[in-house]
Amino acid sequence: MIENQKIRPAQVIGPLGEPLTIDSLPPPSTTRWVVRRKAEVVAAVNGGLLSVDEACERYSLTLEEFAGWQRSIDRSGMPGLRVTRIQHYRDLYERQQRF
């Protein structure tokens, strides 16, 4: 019976070291996705505050879009989420993989 219950933390550590709660996450109506907001959503999912499905539904994201955010953070950290630098960080990652 216990295994069916979802245990969630009340807060997780955000990308800048601050505590994140459900209430401190970007509002569901967010349409302008700056680096910090993307990183907060990824941190919430990684910390168990939200599931991937909940995050995608709450923010009207596709699974591919969210997975891209996660991949960018894993590869390049928060700077990898900058839309203007996507190609730069993608090229850098591919060069690192060759060596």
Backbone as CSV, one residue per row, in Angstrom:
resi,resn,N_x,N_y,N_z,CA_x,CA_y,CA_z,C_x,C_y,C_z
1,MET,0.817,-1.187,0.000,0.000,0.000,0.000,0.868,1.261,0.000
2,ILE,1.954,1.246,0.722,2.832,2.411,0.791,3.471,2.686,-0.561
3,GLU,3.778,1.644,-1.330,4.432,1.855,-2.611,3.559,2.600,-3.610
4,ASN,2.236,2.633,-3.410,1.345,3.356,-4.306,1.291,4.848,-3.989
5,GLN,1.760,5.237,-2.810,1.727,6.630,-2.420,2.939,7.353,-3.002
6,LYS,2.697,8.552,-3.484,3.796,9.345,-4.020,4.308,10.248,-2.905
7,ILE,5.547,10.079,-2.550,6.155,10.917,-1.537,6.941,12.003,-2.254
8,ARG,6.565,13.233,-1.996,7.208,14.363,-2.644,7.821,15.270,-1.598
9,PRO,8.964,15.822,-1.922,9.551,16.786,-0.990,8.739,18.081,-0.984
10,ALA,8.780,18.794,0.126,8.094,20.084,0.216,8.857,21.142,-0.570
11,GLN,10.172,20.958,-0.672,10.994,21.891,-1.430,12.226,21.179,-1.955
12,VAL,12.797,21.737,-2.993,14.052,21.233,-3.562,14.987,22.431,-3.728
13,ILE,16.230,22.153,-3.984,17.208,23.218,-4.202,17.166,23.623,-5.673
14,GLY,16.992,24.907,-5.905,16.905,25.430,-7.257,18.264,25.583,-7.908
15,PRO,18.284,26.024,-9.138,19.536,26.127,-9.896,20.503,27.172,-9.339
16,LEU,20.000,28.125,-8.588,20.857,29.156,-8.010,21.096,28.930,-6.520
17,GLY,20.700,27.737,-6.029,20.919,27.388,-4.629,19.794,27.791,-3.700
18,GLU,18.743,28.369,-4.233,17.618,28.798,-3.422,16.594,27.666,-3.292
19,PRO,15.822,27.643,-2.198,14.789,26.606,-2.082,13.640,26.879,-3.054
20,LEU,13.176,25.837,-3.700,12.038,25.931,-4.621,10.875,25.137,-4.047
21,THR,9.702,25.728,-4.057,8.473,25.028,-3.694,7.535,25.117,-4.891
22,ILE,6.432,24.419,-4.821,5.441,24.497,-5.902,5.014,25.952,-6.102
23,ASP,4.837,26.677,-5.002,4.376,28.065,-5.094,5.428,29.012,-5.667
24,SER,6.708,28.673,-5.521,7.749,29.568,-6.026,8.172,29.249,-7.461
25,LEU,7.610,28.199,-8.039,7.899,27.875,-9.442,7.262,28.927,-10.343
26,PRO,7.724,29.029,-11.578,7.084,29.971,-12.506,5.589,29.664,-12.619
27,PRO,4.766,30.683,-12.795,3.321,30.439,-12.914,2.994,29.616,-14.162
28,PRO,1.906,28.852,-14.114,1.527,28.038,-15.280,1.267,28.854,-16.540
29,SER,0.983,30.122,-16.391,0.696,30.973,-17.554,1.960,31.521,-18.210
30,THR,3.132,31.093,-17.772,4.396,31.605,-18.303,4.503,31.344,-19.803
31,THR,4.830,32.389,-20.538,5.049,32.241,-21.978,6.451,32.682,-22.361
32,ARG,7.088,33.493,-21.530,8.447,33.959,-21.811,9.413,33.132,-20.972
33,TRP,10.115,32.235,-21.623,10.977,31.288,-20.921,12.420,31.764,-20.911
34,VAL,12.810,32.429,-19.843,14.205,32.832,-19.669,14.962,31.651,-19.051
35,VAL,16.268,31.720,-19.076,17.120,30.624,-18.614,16.773,30.200,-17.185
36,ARG,16.620,31.154,-16.293,16.354,30.835,-14.886,15.056,30.046,-14.726
37,ARG,14.007,30.436,-15.435,12.722,29.741,-15.317,12.820,28.308,-15.846
38,LYS,13.484,28.141,-16.971,13.674,26.792,-17.512,14.423,25.932,-16.500
39,ALA,15.502,26.480,-15.943,16.323,25.739,-14.986,15.530,25.403,-13.723
40,GLU,14.644,26.288,-13.291,13.820,26.010,-12.112,12.881,24.841,-12.363
41,VAL,12.273,24.795,-13.527,11.363,23.696,-13.852,12.137,22.378,-13.923
42,VAL,13.298,22.385,-14.537,14.113,21.165,-14.621,14.544,20.728,-13.225
43,ALA,14.947,21.666,-12.375,15.345,21.331,-10.999,14.173,20.749,-10.220
44,ALA,12.980,21.280,-10.430,11.793,20.768,-9.741,11.511,19.325,-10.148
45,VAL,11.657,19.033,-11.427,11.427,17.655,-11.894,12.535,16.740,-11.379
46,ASN,13.787,17.174,-11.490,14.903,16.343,-11.031,14.839,16.076,-9.532
47,GLY,14.328,17.038,-8.772,14.230,16.889,-7.323,12.979,16.168,-6.863
48,GLY,12.049,15.900,-7.770,10.841,15.173,-7.413,9.673,16.049,-7.008
49,LEU,9.803,17.352,-7.150,8.720,18.268,-6.807,7.562,18.131,-7.799
50,LEU,7.899,17.909,-9.055,6.933,17.667,-10.136,7.393,16.451,-10.928
51,SER,6.451,15.764,-11.529,6.834,14.707,-12.469,7.001,15.357,-13.842
52,VAL,7.612,14.652,-14.754,7.786,15.183,-16.111,6.423,15.472,-16.733
53,ASP,5.497,14.556,-16.562,4.157,14.750,-17.134,3.461,15.965,-16.536
54,GLU,3.593,16.136,-15.220,2.977,17.295,-14.563,3.586,18.597,-15.060
55,ALA,4.903,18.619,-15.211,5.574,19.828,-15.695,5.127,20.150,-17.120
56,CYS,5.079,19.148,-17.964,4.664,19.372,-19.356,3.220,19.862,-19.427
57,GLU,2.361,19.282,-18.608,0.960,19.701,-18.607,0.809,21.105,-18.018
58,ARG,1.473,21.344,-16.907,1.369,22.642,-16.217,1.848,23.793,-17.101
59,TYR,2.913,23.570,-17.863,3.513,24.635,-18.662,3.262,24.501,-20.166
60,SER,2.394,23.587,-20.556,2.070,23.364,-21.974,3.325,23.129,-22.803
61,LEU,4.194,22.255,-22.302,5.421,21.897,-22.997,5.258,20.533,-23.650
62,THR,6.000,20.308,-24.702,6.058,18.958,-25.246,7.144,18.206,-24.487
63,LEU,7.063,16.907,-24.515,8.081,16.091,-23.862,9.451,16.359,-24.483
64,GLU,9.501,16.545,-25.792,10.755,16.809,-26.481,11.359,18.141,-26.044
65,GLU,10.507,19.149,-25.855,11.004,20.459,-25.428,11.608,20.373,-24.025
66,PHE,10.899,19.708,-23.121,11.416,19.558,-21.765,12.700,18.728,-21.763
67,ALA,12.718,17.655,-22.525,13.912,16.807,-22.597,15.096,17.602,-23.153
68,GLY,14.840,18.504,-24.069,15.890,19.364,-24.597,16.472,20.272,-23.526
69,TRP,15.604,20.782,-22.653,16.081,21.614,-21.543,16.977,20.794,-20.618
70,GLN,16.522,19.593,-20.301,17.312,18.730,-19.416,18.665,18.405,-20.038
71,ARG,18.654,18.057,-21.296,19.881,17.712,-22.001,20.844,18.898,-22.030
72,SER,20.310,20.092,-22.278,21.141,21.297,-22.309,21.790,21.564,-20.961
73,ILE,21.049,21.386,-19.885,21.604,21.592,-18.544,22.650,20.531,-18.243
74,ASP,22.381,19.292,-18.601,23.358,18.226,-18.357,24.663,18.475,-19.106
75,ARG,24.563,18.959,-20.309,25.752,19.158,-21.138,26.511,20.434,-20.815
76,SER,25.787,21.546,-20.638,26.445,22.857,-20.552,26.021,23.694,-19.360
77,GLY,25.204,23.158,-18.480,24.721,23.941,-17.352,23.701,24.969,-17.811
78,MET,23.437,25.928,-16.954,22.435,26.944,-17.276,22.750,27.731,-18.551
79,PRO,24.013,28.042,-18.851,24.274,28.772,-20.103,23.803,28.001,-21.342
80,GLY,23.727,26.687,-21.259,23.274,25.889,-22.392,21.813,26.108,-22.737
81,LEU,21.061,26.729,-21.830,19.645,26.991,-22.073,19.403,28.283,-22.851
82,ARG,20.453,29.050,-23.055,20.290,30.311,-23.788,19.958,30.028,-25.241
83,VAL,18.837,30.515,-25.687,18.379,30.266,-27.058,19.360,30.810,-28.073
84,THR,19.981,31.944,-27.770,20.883,32.553,-28.740,22.198,31.796,-28.874
85,ARG,22.473,30.870,-27.971,23.751,30.162,-27.993,23.590,28.649,-28.190
86,ILE,22.419,28.191,-28.562,22.168,26.753,-28.705,23.171,26.098,-29.637
87,GLN,23.363,26.669,-30.814,24.266,26.056,-31.786,25.695,26.018,-31.264
88,HIS,26.131,27.064,-30.580,27.482,27.092,-30.020,27.684,25.938,-29.038
89,TYR,26.754,25.766,-28.100,26.900,24.720,-27.104,26.732,23.325,-27.717
90,ARG,25.897,23.208,-28.738,25.739,21.930,-29.426,27.045,21.533,-30.113
91,ASP,27.669,22.479,-30.800,28.948,22.221,-31.459,30.038,21.876,-30.445
92,LEU,30.068,22.609,-29.349,31.049,22.357,-28.295,30.889,20.946,-27.728
93,TYR,29.661,20.543,-27.479,29.397,19.199,-26.950,29.834,18.130,-27.948
94,GLU,29.521,18.341,-29.223,29.900,17.344,-30.230,31.415,17.234,-30.362
95,ARG,32.127,18.350,-30.260,33.596,18.314,-30.296,34.143,17.551,-29.099
96,GLN,33.559,17.761,-27.931,34.026,17.065,-26.727,33.804,15.561,-26.840
97,GLN,32.733,15.152,-27.498,32.423,13.738,-27.636,33.422,13.022,-28.565
98,ARG,33.998,13.767,-29.504,34.958,13.164,-30.442,36.280,12.823,-29.786
99,PHE,36.646,13.547,-28.733,37.970,13.368,-28.128,37.910,12.668,-26.817
